[in-house]
Amino acid sequence: MPASSSSLSPLIATITGADVPVQALSVAQSIRLLQALSAVPDPRRRRGRRYSLQSILLIAVSAVLAGARSYAAIGDWAAVTRPAVGVCGRPPHAATIRRVLMAVDPVAVQAALTAWALAHRTAQAAAAEHTSLPRNERRQLLAVDGKSLRGARRPDGQQTKLLAVIDHAQRLVLTQTEVVDGNEIAAFVTALDTLAQLRGCLITADALHTQRGHAEYLLGRGAHYLFTVKDNQPTLRRALAALPWRAAPNGSDPGPARRHGRVESRTATVIDLEGTEVGQLFPGAARAMKIVRRRIDTATGVASTETVYAITSLGHRYADAVLLAIWLRGHWQIENALHWVRDVTFGEDHSAVRTGAGPQVMAALRNTAINVSRLAGHTNIAAAQRRYSWTPGAAVEAITAA
């Protein structure tokens, strides 16, 4: 007999009642994934519902954890792994999953997942307060960057693009928003507005977001910025290049010397901008940084040199040249730990989910799958995905612990 529209599915009962050993939870950690998803409004009429929205979203997250890339794959996972996850009777068909995921409000889904991710980030940040790291090194860093979903299209024919925010230290995806009309600059504020607390955080972004409006917004919320400066800000870049860099002390970035088929060394130089022209060109600019990257290709022996400028609102008391260089390089975790994983491990650009709200909802589920894997202690997301596909019960355990 079908479950009533107000009842929880057997999958939810299994997850909430699973006996999975977890550590004691703080108040901040008490927001579980199941609880967060219960806040998403169901777009369907009450009459005729056989499966709750929570059930379908949890099945979708579990299937994506195991590598599902389409509605059909999610439906197949639900059917094949029904005994492992404790679903009695017939699981939802792929057509049902497709209709629900295309109809659900992606903004509401992301808001629920953001609340859940922030709860875990806050708990881990609180734990870090008790570590022996200097206070400056415990600063919360957030990276902001956009990504196109190459196979997905909006109703107006434009390519779907999403802007994500990821935590440097925990590598948790905190939030994501759709880029409207191709304007990624406008999406910057929209994404960060979904985060209730930014005071004291340092926001890193590429040169596209080196905008006066972004700097004023962050300063107004009590946050700091570390932005790369390139030719899209020609006046600012010329002013930075004209600073007396030769007279300033520099420090080497202690990063790995050999990686990705090349030997690389970096030199970071920082100048205080007080009393300079640059300090008046950009809101809140306290210091400028010049990084010289020298690379030697180990296969060809070809040497190259690249000079990068950056600007930050952090004063000299809060970070030295080496720490700023590490933070600037750490920004690219959003490419390596998120965008690359979604493209290569989850096959996002080749997904058959291409229209309506589906691409944005599926991207949010992929972000959640990455977060669940990292919270479970996995550093290799591809290996975690294989484990979840081979052992369906492991996906339930991971979601229970999340």
Secondary structure, 3 states (H helix, E strand, C coil): CCCCCCCCCHHHHHHHHCCCCCCCCCCHHHCCHHHHHCCCCCCCCCCCCCCCHHHHHHHHHHHHHCCCCCHHHHHHHHHHCHHHHCCCCCCCCHHHHHHHHHHCCHHHHHHHHHHHHHHHHHHHHHHHCCCCCCHHHHCCEEEEEEEEEEEEECCCCCEEEEEEEEECCCCCEEEEEECHHHCHHHHHHHHHHCCCCCCCCEEEECHHHCCHHHHHHHHHCCCEEEEEECCCCHHHHHHHHCCCHHHCCEEECCCCCEECCEEEEEEEEEEECCCCCHHHHCCCCCEEEEEEEEEEECCCCCEEEEEEEEEECCCCCCCCHHHHHHHHHHCCHHHHHHHHHHHHHCCHHHCCCCCCCHHHHHHHHHHHHHHHHHHCCCCCHHHHHHHHHHCHHHHHHHHHHC
